[in-house]
Amino acid sequence: MFAADSKAVSETDRPVHSWKQIIEPVEPFLDAVSHRLSREVESFDAELIPYAEYALTGQGKHLRPALVALTAEALGKPSEDHVTAAVIIEMIHLATLVHDDVMDEAEIRRGRLTLAANWGTEVAVLFGDCLFAQALKLASGFPTTDVCRAVSAATNTVCSGEIIQTRHRRDFQFTRDRYFRVLEMKTAELFAVSCELSAFLSDVSPDQIQSLRRFGLAFGTAYQIYDDCVDLFGSEAVAKKSLGTDLEKGKLTLPVLVIHEKGTPADRTLLEELVRNWRPENMRALSELLVRYDSLGESKRVMRHFLDKSRKELSPLPPSEGVHGLAGLTEYLARQTDLLGYAADTGV
């Protein structure tokens, strides 16, 4: 439905219908990443292997490695260096998930207990640190320091974004623009560095590297807005993780910010009271506000804006399997976004 907005997609003239279709051309690459992650388990101290195996062999979509692979396919062919870069980025991502689950007190991730729920928060925090360190150790193995520098900078940015978001919990001075900046830092940065490093390892021009980095930033921002909406409008059975943690922790996501922007003074006051004194029974009152100000509709509009922005960055690239796959990711997310809706029984 979005193909007409992207030159890269229309030239390939092959609409993507499913996640499987998108990743099928790079499945050998993703299998190699999974194999390498399994091998990394053995690099930890023997007493930490149960934690490493649990963290590194989960059944996620490996979206960031897919970005590395598809970017490499768009510019040539993936190499073993691309696989190593994908493993590094995925390990950093997994480390952030371990820490996120501790901060959110989440019990379910990818349809199973979180590492913290299994072994406690102290072990989870420290093992998340171990994952960060191991990823940087792998990055230092490249003959150029550019890879380690990019990975270290991205890790710093991700953690900084999480700190900023944490400092502004329940802070209704937190504007939409600041929210987008936090999303860029805490989520989109790893999408961006996936594309950026892949392009760098493909030895292309600085302009192409930066264009693909911008693709990753815009796509990653749309992805996090979607994830924030799932926390309010999704179901745990589909998401396979604990939902409702954003409100419980006082995180102000786009659907909530929309109410505060559009609401009457009375509704803004009610919203602030609901969030600052959050209890599960507050959900019905919040649901009415979400419907009244069409928070989901506005959030979908913003997601489409960022997806359009990401597709435009692909326009200069010649048609290829990789370009088709990257554009397909934006279409796939657009379709997942369209599936979000208000449930009749709760109003959300």
PyMOL commands that set and color helices and strands:
alter all, ss='L'
color gray80, all
select helices_A, chain A and resi 3-5+7-12+19-43+46-56+63-75+80-104+115-119+121-139+145-167+176-201+206-233+236-239+245-248+254-262+265-276+280-292+295-312+321-339
alter helices_A, ss='H'
color red, helices_A
select strands_A, chain A and resi 108-109+112-113
alter strands_A, ss='S'
color yellow, strands_A
deselect
rebuild
show_as cartoon
